[in-house]
């Protein structure tokens, strides 16, 4: 499956949940293959060359190495693991776990 089939979009200025004024390519948001809810994935190396997103909370610490600058050539490492955690960091729901390579989404 391709990222674009999961309604993937880059996280830029105007992202409704965070103040990223003046920024672009902070990460991507796309629909979880298991439930179609949107999850964000933030890059260690945003496309605009500036600093990575600060954690929104203590469960928001993972940042991914990015290669590529479009939804069709994006590669992230390591794998992406969508989980819902409680405030103590305990996993309360496991969602999708898989890989993104050259814009292709595959299960782990
Ligand atoms: Zn899901």
Backbone and ligand atoms as CSV (ligand in chain L), in Angstrom:
chain,resi,resn,atom,element,x,y,z
A,1,UNK,N,N,0.845,-1.178,0.000
A,1,UNK,CA,C,0.000,0.000,0.000
A,1,UNK,C,C,0.886,1.236,0.000
A,2,UNK,N,N,0.395,2.288,-0.646
A,2,UNK,CA,C,1.184,3.527,-0.673
A,2,UNK,C,C,0.714,4.491,0.425
A,3,UNK,N,N,1.635,5.323,0.880
A,3,UNK,CA,C,1.281,6.338,1.879
A,3,UNK,C,C,0.103,7.186,1.408
A,4,UNK,N,N,0.101,7.511,0.140
A,4,UNK,CA,C,-0.954,8.385,-0.388
A,4,UNK,C,C,-2.329,7.722,-0.297
A,5,UNK,N,N,-2.379,6.389,-0.279
A,5,UNK,CA,C,-3.657,5.690,-0.116
A,5,UNK,C,C,-4.168,5.772,1.324
A,6,UNK,N,N,-3.304,6.196,2.240
A,6,UNK,CA,C,-3.687,6.374,3.643
A,6,UNK,C,C,-3.841,7.857,3.989
A,7,UNK,N,N,-4.099,8.651,2.936
A,7,UNK,CA,C,-4.338,10.084,3.100
A,7,UNK,C,C,-3.191,10.784,3.829
A,8,UNK,N,N,-1.972,10.377,3.530
A,8,UNK,CA,C,-0.803,10.971,4.193
A,8,UNK,C,C,-0.639,12.429,3.797
A,9,UNK,N,N,-0.242,13.240,4.759
A,9,UNK,CA,C,0.054,14.652,4.531
A,9,UNK,C,C,1.243,15.036,5.389
A,10,UNK,N,N,2.048,15.952,4.868
A,10,UNK,CA,C,3.140,16.468,5.683
A,10,UNK,C,C,2.596,17.383,6.774
A,11,UNK,N,N,3.283,17.375,7.904
A,11,UNK,CA,C,2.941,18.271,9.014
A,11,UNK,C,C,3.730,19.559,8.830
A,12,UNK,N,N,2.983,20.634,8.597
A,12,UNK,CA,C,3.558,21.938,8.289
A,12,UNK,C,C,2.949,22.986,9.212
A,13,UNK,N,N,3.379,24.235,8.989
A,13,UNK,CA,C,2.671,25.368,9.595
A,13,UNK,C,C,1.176,25.201,9.334
A,14,UNK,N,N,0.361,25.458,10.339
A,14,UNK,CA,C,-1.071,25.313,10.167
A,14,UNK,C,C,-1.613,23.984,10.671
A,15,UNK,N,N,-0.718,23.078,11.044
A,15,UNK,CA,C,-1.159,21.819,11.668
A,15,UNK,C,C,-1.978,22.186,12.908
A,16,UNK,N,N,-3.204,21.669,13.030
A,16,UNK,CA,C,-4.106,22.227,14.040
A,16,UNK,C,C,-3.748,21.914,15.501
A,17,UNK,N,N,-2.875,20.936,15.718
A,17,UNK,CA,C,-2.656,20.494,17.103
A,17,UNK,C,C,-1.388,21.042,17.730
A,18,UNK,N,N,-0.529,21.669,16.918
A,18,UNK,CA,C,0.736,22.188,17.436
A,18,UNK,C,C,1.019,23.526,16.753
A,19,UNK,N,N,1.833,24.346,17.403
A,19,UNK,CA,C,2.237,25.613,16.788
A,19,UNK,C,C,3.545,25.402,16.035
A,20,UNK,N,N,3.448,25.253,14.722
A,20,UNK,CA,C,4.627,25.083,13.884
A,20,UNK,C,C,4.761,26.269,12.929
A,21,UNK,N,N,4.553,27.455,13.452
A,21,UNK,CA,C,4.623,28.669,12.645
A,21,UNK,C,C,5.955,28.747,11.902
A,22,UNK,N,N,5.873,28.944,10.614
A,22,UNK,CA,C,7.073,29.118,9.802
A,22,UNK,C,C,7.780,27.823,9.437
A,23,UNK,N,N,7.194,26.684,9.784
A,23,UNK,CA,C,7.870,25.400,9.582
A,23,UNK,C,C,7.196,24.586,8.478
A,24,UNK,N,N,7.966,23.687,7.852
A,24,UNK,CA,C,7.361,22.698,6.968
A,24,UNK,C,C,8.137,21.392,7.013
A,25,UNK,N,N,7.426,20.305,6.767
A,25,UNK,CA,C,8.062,18.990,6.747
A,25,UNK,C,C,8.549,18.541,8.112
A,26,UNK,N,N,7.760,18.814,9.152
A,26,UNK,CA,C,8.105,18.367,10.515
A,26,UNK,C,C,7.918,16.869,10.681
A,27,UNK,N,N,7.008,16.334,9.899
A,27,UNK,CA,C,6.659,14.914,9.993
A,27,UNK,C,C,5.537,14.651,9.015
A,28,UNK,N,N,4.894,13.508,9.199
A,28,UNK,CA,C,3.706,13.212,8.401
A,28,UNK,C,C,2.607,12.726,9.331
A,29,UNK,N,N,1.388,12.866,8.832
A,29,UNK,CA,C,0.245,12.281,9.507
A,29,UNK,C,C,-0.442,11.408,8.469
A,30,UNK,N,N,-0.860,10.215,8.876
A,30,UNK,CA,C,-1.588,9.345,7.940
A,30,UNK,C,C,-2.496,8.400,8.705
A,31,UNK,N,N,-3.405,7.803,7.982
A,31,UNK,CA,C,-4.394,6.924,8.601
A,31,UNK,C,C,-3.759,5.596,8.978
A,32,UNK,N,N,-4.029,5.170,10.210
A,32,UNK,CA,C,-3.568,3.869,10.670
A,32,UNK,C,C,-4.205,2.783,9.798
A,33,UNK,N,N,-3.395,1.866,9.243
A,33,UNK,CA,C,-3.985,0.809,8.416
A,33,UNK,C,C,-4.994,-0.060,9.166
A,34,UNK,N,N,-4.929,-0.108,10.488
A,34,UNK,CA,C,-5.845,-1.000,11.219
A,34,UNK,C,C,-7.185,-0.360,11.530
A,35,UNK,N,N,-7.241,0.945,11.735
A,35,UNK,CA,C,-8.492,1.551,12.212
A,35,UNK,C,C,-8.857,2.842,11.493
A,36,UNK,N,N,-7.947,3.347,10.641
A,36,UNK,CA,C,-8.173,4.547,9.841
A,36,UNK,C,C,-8.159,5.835,10.652
A,37,UNK,N,N,-7.805,5.772,11.928
A,37,UNK,CA,C,-7.557,7.011,12.664
A,37,UNK,C,C,-6.211,7.578,12.229
A,38,UNK,N,N,-6.067,8.892,12.340
A,38,UNK,CA,C,-4.805,9.533,11.960
A,38,UNK,C,C,-3.807,9.478,13.114
A,39,UNK,N,N,-2.559,9.177,12.760
A,39,UNK,CA,C,-1.466,9.235,13.724
A,39,UNK,C,C,-0.333,10.081,13.121
A,40,UNK,N,N,0.352,10.876,13.963
A,40,UNK,CA,C,1.499,11.634,13.476
A,40,UNK,C,C,2.804,10.870,13.677
A,41,UNK,N,N,3.738,11.122,12.779
A,41,UNK,CA,C,5.106,10.604,12.891
A,41,UNK,C,C,6.030,11.789,12.637
A,42,UNK,N,N,6.864,12.127,13.618
A,42,UNK,CA,C,7.745,13.295,13.492
A,42,UNK,C,C,9.146,12.881,13.097
A,43,UNK,N,N,9.770,13.739,12.282
A,43,UNK,CA,C,11.119,13.443,11.780
A,43,UNK,C,C,12.196,13.988,12.716
A,44,UNK,N,N,13.309,13.248,12.801
A,44,UNK,CA,C,14.511,13.766,13.467
A,44,UNK,C,C,15.093,14.920,12.665
A,45,UNK,N,N,14.944,14.814,11.359
A,45,UNK,CA,C,15.524,15.800,10.437
A,45,UNK,C,C,14.407,16.365,9.556
A,46,UNK,N,N,13.674,17.358,10.095
A,46,UNK,CA,C,12.595,17.966,9.297
A,46,UNK,C,C,13.100,18.441,7.929
A,47,UNK,N,N,12.188,18.475,6.968
A,47,UNK,CA,C,12.556,18.830,5.595
A,47,UNK,C,C,13.070,20.265,5.509
A,48,UNK,N,N,12.593,21.146,6.377
A,48,UNK,CA,C,13.043,22.542,6.320
A,48,UNK,C,C,14.435,22.747,6.919
A,49,UNK,N,N,15.043,21.677,7.436
A,49,UNK,CA,C,16.416,21.763,7.915
A,49,UNK,C,C,16.553,22.335,9.316
A,50,UNK,N,N,15.429,22.653,9.942
A,50,UNK,CA,C,15.494,23.216,11.296
A,50,UNK,C,C,15.260,22.102,12.329
A,51,UNK,N,N,15.113,22.501,13.586
A,51,UNK,CA,C,15.084,21.520,14.680
A,51,UNK,C,C,13.821,20.659,14.654
A,52,UNK,N,N,13.917,19.471,15.235
A,52,UNK,CA,C,12.780,18.558,15.305
A,52,UNK,C,C,11.731,19.100,16.269
A,53,UNK,N,N,10.510,18.576,16.138
A,53,UNK,CA,C,9.406,18.980,17.012
A,53,UNK,C,C,9.726,18.633,18.459
A,54,UNK,N,N,9.462,19.584,19.334
A,54,UNK,CA,C,9.597,19.304,20.772
A,54,UNK,C,C,8.517,18.302,21.173
A,55,UNK,N,N,8.799,17.462,22.171
A,55,UNK,CA,C,7.757,16.530,22.621
A,55,UNK,C,C,6.513,17.272,23.116
A,56,UNK,N,N,5.335,16.781,22.692
A,56,UNK,CA,C,4.081,17.368,23.158
A,56,UNK,C,C,3.743,16.861,24.555
A,57,UNK,N,N,4.267,15.693,24.897
A,57,UNK,CA,C,4.054,15.104,26.226
A,57,UNK,C,C,5.107,14.010,26.382
A,58,UNK,N,N,5.122,13.321,27.514
A,58,UNK,CA,C,6.235,12.400,27.746
A,58,UNK,C,C,6.125,11.098,26.949
A,59,UNK,N,N,4.977,10.870,26.302
A,59,UNK,CA,C,4.883,9.725,25.396
A,59,UNK,C,C,5.270,10.096,23.962
A,60,UNK,N,N,5.557,11.359,23.741
A,60,UNK,CA,C,5.833,11.862,22.387
A,60,UNK,C,C,7.328,12.142,22.243
A,61,UNK,N,N,8.136,11.124,22.357
A,61,UNK,CA,C,9.583,11.323,22.341
A,61,UNK,C,C,10.254,10.715,21.115
A,62,UNK,N,N,9.586,9.785,20.418
A,62,UNK,CA,C,10.242,9.137,19.283
A,62,UNK,C,C,10.262,10.061,18.069
A,63,UNK,N,N,11.400,10.117,17.417
A,63,UNK,CA,C,11.558,10.866,16.175
A,63,UNK,C,C,12.252,9.938,15.179
A,64,UNK,N,N,11.852,10.050,13.900
A,64,UNK,CA,C,12.319,9.107,12.885
A,64,UNK,C,C,13.303,9.754,11.920
A,65,UNK,N,N,14.276,8.977,11.511
A,65,UNK,CA,C,15.195,9.422,10.461
A,65,UNK,C,C,14.459,9.391,9.132
A,66,UNK,N,N,14.533,10.494,8.414
A,66,UNK,CA,C,13.818,10.643,7.147
A,66,UNK,C,C,14.794,10.686,5.982
A,67,UNK,N,N,14.432,9.980,4.918
A,67,UNK,CA,C,15.062,10.180,3.615
A,67,UNK,C,C,13.929,10.435,2.631
A,68,UNK,N,N,14.175,11.272,1.639
A,68,UNK,CA,C,13.131,11.615,0.678
A,68,UNK,C,C,12.402,12.871,1.109
A,69,UNK,N,N,11.798,13.542,0.134
A,69,UNK,CA,C,11.114,14.808,0.425
A,69,UNK,C,C,9.701,14.851,-0.130
A,70,UNK,N,N,9.208,13.743,-0.687
A,70,UNK,CA,C,7.815,13.703,-1.148
A,70,UNK,C,C,7.161,12.456,-0.558
A,71,UNK,N,N,5.839,12.396,-0.655
A,71,UNK,CA,C,5.118,11.227,-0.144
A,71,UNK,C,C,5.423,9.988,-0.981
A,72,UNK,N,N,5.955,10.173,-2.176
A,72,UNK,CA,C,6.252,9.042,-3.055
A,72,UNK,C,C,7.668,8.506,-2.907
A,73,UNK,N,N,8.529,9.261,-2.240
A,73,UNK,CA,C,9.899,8.748,-2.071
A,73,UNK,C,C,10.334,8.707,-0.600
A,74,UNK,N,N,9.379,8.901,0.292
A,74,UNK,CA,C,9.709,8.979,1.720
A,74,UNK,C,C,10.117,7.613,2.279
A,75,UNK,N,N,11.215,7.615,3.009
A,75,UNK,CA,C,11.673,6.424,3.727
A,75,UNK,C,C,11.941,6.829,5.171
A,76,UNK,N,N,11.424,6.063,6.115
A,76,UNK,CA,C,11.626,6.355,7.538
A,76,UNK,C,C,12.304,5.181,8.214
A,77,UNK,N,N,13.162,5.498,9.181
A,77,UNK,CA,C,13.712,4.433,10.009
A,77,UNK,C,C,13.823,4.925,11.443
A,78,UNK,N,N,13.659,4.047,12.449
A,78,UNK,CA,C,13.316,2.627,12.282
A,78,UNK,C,C,11.845,2.436,11.895
A,79,UNK,N,N,11.284,1.273,12.180
A,79,UNK,CA,C,9.889,0.994,11.859
A,79,UNK,C,C,8.972,1.923,12.659
A,80,UNK,N,N,7.740,2.025,12.196
A,80,UNK,CA,C,6.736,2.869,12.848
A,80,UNK,C,C,5.775,1.964,13.612
A,81,UNK,N,N,5.566,2.314,14.881
A,81,UNK,CA,C,4.721,1.488,15.751
A,81,UNK,C,C,3.677,2.385,16.395
A,82,UNK,N,N,2.431,2.268,15.918
A,82,UNK,CA,C,1.359,3.099,16.472
A,82,UNK,C,C,0.792,2.430,17.711
A,83,UNK,N,N,0.955,3.099,18.844
A,83,UNK,CA,C,0.450,2.585,20.119
A,83,UNK,C,C,-0.184,3.739,20.885
A,84,UNK,N,N,-1.216,3.434,21.623
A,84,UNK,CA,C,-1.780,4.404,22.559
A,84,UNK,C,C,-1.252,4.038,23.944
A,85,UNK,N,N,-0.663,5.041,24.609
A,85,UNK,CA,C,-0.113,4.805,25.942
A,85,UNK,C,C,-0.826,5.679,26.956
A,86,UNK,N,N,-0.890,5.186,28.192
A,86,UNK,CA,C,-1.448,6.021,29.249
A,86,UNK,C,C,-0.380,6.982,29.757
A,87,UNK,N,N,-0.720,7.777,30.739
A,87,UNK,CA,C,0.206,8.822,31.193
A,87,UNK,C,C,1.458,8.259,31.837
A,88,UNK,N,N,1.418,6.988,32.196
A,88,UNK,CA,C,2.598,6.356,32.787
A,88,UNK,C,C,3.459,5.657,31.742
A,89,UNK,N,N,3.019,5.697,30.490
A,89,UNK,CA,C,3.794,5.070,29.431
A,89,UNK,C,C,3.416,3.622,29.160
A,90,UNK,N,N,2.368,3.132,29.837
A,90,UNK,CA,C,1.930,1.755,29.593
A,90,UNK,C,C,1.102,1.698,28.312
A,91,UNK,N,N,1.323,0.667,27.504
A,91,UNK,CA,C,0.578,0.510,26.254
A,91,UNK,C,C,-0.844,0.079,26.582
A,92,UNK,N,N,-1.806,0.875,26.126
A,92,UNK,CA,C,-3.194,0.495,26.362
A,92,UNK,C,C,-3.879,0.039,25.076
A,93,UNK,N,N,-3.328,0.378,23.922
A,93,UNK,CA,C,-3.840,-0.201,22.675
A,93,UNK,C,C,-2.741,-0.238,21.630
A,94,UNK,N,N,-2.540,-1.404,21.063
A,94,UNK,CA,C,-1.581,-1.583,19.984
A,94,UNK,C,C,-2.295,-1.390,18.659
A,95,UNK,N,N,-1.772,-0.499,17.841
A,95,UNK,CA,C,-2.309,-0.306,16.500
A,95,UNK,C,C,-1.322,-0.911,15.501
A,96,UNK,N,N,-1.161,-0.240,14.358
A,96,UNK,CA,C,-0.330,-0.785,13.281
A,96,UNK,C,C,1.162,-0.677,13.606
A,97,UNK,N,N,1.930,-1.669,13.146
A,97,UNK,CA,C,3.386,-1.646,13.222
A,97,UNK,C,C,3.928,-2.060,11.865
A,98,UNK,N,N,4.766,-1.215,11.287
A,98,UNK,CA,C,5.286,-1.562,9.971
A,98,UNK,C,C,6.350,-0.594,9.504
A,99,UNK,N,N,6.616,-0.648,8.212
A,99,UNK,CA,C,7.734,0.084,7.615
A,99,UNK,C,C,7.246,1.017,6.521
A,100,UNK,N,N,7.991,2.112,6.336
A,100,UNK,CA,C,7.741,3.033,5.235
A,100,UNK,C,C,9.025,3.159,4.440
A,101,UNK,N,N,8.944,2.754,3.186
A,101,UNK,CA,C,10.125,2.795,2.328
A,101,UNK,C,C,9.701,3.241,0.937
A,102,UNK,N,N,10.337,4.325,0.465
A,102,UNK,CA,C,9.996,4.880,-0.850
A,102,UNK,C,C,8.491,5.088,-1.021
A,103,UNK,N,N,7.850,5.568,0.045
A,103,UNK,CA,C,6.424,5.873,-0.022
A,103,UNK,C,C,5.513,4.672,0.088
A,104,UNK,N,N,6.114,3.475,0.247
A,104,UNK,CA,C,5.342,2.231,0.370
A,104,UNK,C,C,5.221,1.849,1.837
A,105,UNK,N,N,4.035,1.418,2.233
A,105,UNK,CA,C,3.743,1.022,3.597
A,105,UNK,C,C,3.613,-0.499,3.634
A,106,UNK,N,N,4.422,-1.143,4.480
A,106,UNK,CA,C,4.340,-2.606,4.621
A,106,UNK,C,C,4.245,-2.959,6.092
A,107,UNK,N,N,3.610,-4.061,6.387
A,107,UNK,CA,C,3.471,-4.512,7.775
A,107,UNK,C,C,4.793,-5.086,8.274
A,108,UNK,N,N,5.016,-4.935,9.581
A,108,UNK,CA,C,6.237,-5.485,10.186
A,108,UNK,C,C,6.132,-7.008,10.277
L,1,ZN,ZN,ZN,-5.259,1.553,14.262
